[in-house]
Amino acid sequence: MTKLKIKKGDKVLITAGKDKGKSGKVLQVDREGNRVIVEGLNIIKKHQKPRGQNQQGGIIEKAAPIHASNVMYMHNGKPTRLGYKVIKEEKNGKMVVTKQRIAKATGDMIDQTVKEVSL
């Protein structure tokens, strides 16, 4: 299993399939299956039977998962690959590990997570 660099809320570009060239926001990430669900893209029609008394059956449209290899992160309106930069520092007797997500095309930092580890 590979490490997914795409997170919920990221804006991505579809690079393969019927929606190639379109972009949208990531609604959900499945890390085990390496798949993402993008808002308004890869729409499928599902025939649903009515369940319960008040629910109506019929054909519903919903966004289907896309493999993570078929999406690219959009940074400043351009698609880019993502990477990580890890910075380890010692402060007040504790190891502070900062993990930054960076855009490979520009080297800009996208976001970071900070974790304190005791020595």
Secondary structure, 3 states (H helix, E strand, C coil): CCCCCCCCCCEEEECCCCCCCCEEEEEEEECCCCEEEECCCCEEEEEECCCCCCCCCEEEEEECCEEHHHEEEEECCEEECEEEEEEEEEECCEEEEEEEEEECCCCCEEEEEEEEEEC
